[in-house]
Amino acid sequence: MMDDVTAPSRAFLGIAVACLLPMLAPALALVLAGCSPTLKVEAPDKPIEINLNIKIEQEVRIKVERDLEKVFTEDPELFGIPGGGAAK
């Protein structure tokens, strides 16, 4: 298609683009700047809540199991386990 265009018209097209580009560049920059996303950082309205109940329950359970093991070894007949004193 460009073969149909004569050399003088190609030169004019190059000059026209070279002249228009400096004028259109600031307008293009403004248009692109208007499309840029904005980032908004805010503190949350509600406080952040971290639920640690699971860890606490597990810790309490381990402590209770250790205490029960200690009681079983000290007095197994108290809970109906035969062999009183054999575990010592």
C-alpha positions as CSV (number, residue, x, y, z in Angstrom):
1,M,0.0,0.0,0.0
2,M,2.8,2.4,0.7
3,D,4.1,1.9,-2.8
4,D,1.3,4.0,-4.1
5,V,2.4,7.0,-2.0
6,T,4.9,9.2,-3.8
7,A,8.1,10.4,-2.2
8,P,7.0,14.0,-1.5
9,S,3.8,12.8,0.2
10,R,5.8,10.4,2.4
11,A,8.1,13.3,3.3
12,F,5.0,15.4,4.2
13,L,3.6,12.6,6.3
14,G,6.9,12.3,8.2
15,I,7.0,16.1,8.8
16,A,3.4,16.1,9.9
17,V,4.0,13.3,12.4
18,A,7.1,15.0,13.7
19,C,5.2,18.3,14.3
20,L,2.1,16.8,15.8
21,L,3.9,14.4,18.2
22,P,5.4,17.1,20.5
23,M,1.9,18.7,20.7
24,L,0.0,15.5,21.4
25,A,2.5,14.0,23.9
26,P,1.4,16.2,26.9
27,A,-2.2,15.6,26.2
28,L,-1.6,11.9,26.0
29,A,0.3,12.0,29.3
30,L,-2.6,13.8,31.0
31,V,-5.1,11.2,29.7
32,L,-2.9,8.3,30.9
33,A,-2.3,9.9,34.3
34,G,-6.1,10.3,34.7
35,C,-6.5,6.6,34.2
36,S,-4.0,5.5,36.8
37,P,-5.5,3.7,39.8
38,T,-5.3,5.3,43.2
39,L,-4.3,3.5,46.4
40,K,-6.1,4.4,49.6
41,V,-4.7,3.2,52.9
42,E,-7.0,3.5,55.9
43,A,-7.2,2.1,59.4
44,P,-10.1,-0.4,59.9
45,D,-13.2,0.8,61.7
46,K,-13.3,-2.3,64.0
47,P,-10.4,-3.6,66.0
48,I,-8.6,-6.7,64.6
49,E,-9.6,-9.7,66.6
50,I,-7.3,-12.7,66.9
51,N,-9.0,-15.8,68.3
52,L,-6.5,-17.9,70.4
53,N,-9.0,-20.1,72.1
54,I,-7.8,-23.3,70.5
55,K,-4.2,-22.8,71.8
56,I,-5.4,-22.1,75.3
57,E,-7.7,-25.2,75.3
58,Q,-4.9,-27.4,74.1
59,E,-2.6,-26.0,76.8
60,V,-5.2,-26.6,79.5
61,R,-5.9,-30.1,78.3
62,I,-2.2,-31.0,78.4
63,K,-1.9,-29.7,81.9
64,V,-4.9,-31.6,83.1
65,E,-3.6,-34.8,81.4
66,R,-0.3,-34.4,83.2
67,D,-2.0,-33.9,86.5
68,L,-4.2,-36.9,86.0
69,E,-1.1,-39.1,85.1
70,K,0.5,-37.9,88.3
71,V,-2.5,-38.8,90.4
72,F,-2.9,-42.2,88.7
73,T,0.8,-43.0,89.5
74,E,0.4,-41.8,93.1
75,D,-2.9,-43.6,94.0
76,P,-4.2,-45.9,91.2
77,E,-6.8,-47.5,93.4
78,L,-8.5,-44.1,93.9
79,F,-9.9,-44.5,90.3
80,G,-10.5,-48.2,90.5
81,I,-7.3,-49.2,88.7
82,P,-5.8,-52.4,90.2
83,G,-2.2,-52.7,91.1
84,G,-1.9,-50.1,93.8
85,G,1.7,-49.0,94.2
86,A,3.0,-51.2,91.5
87,A,3.6,-48.3,89.1
88,K,5.9,-46.5,91.5
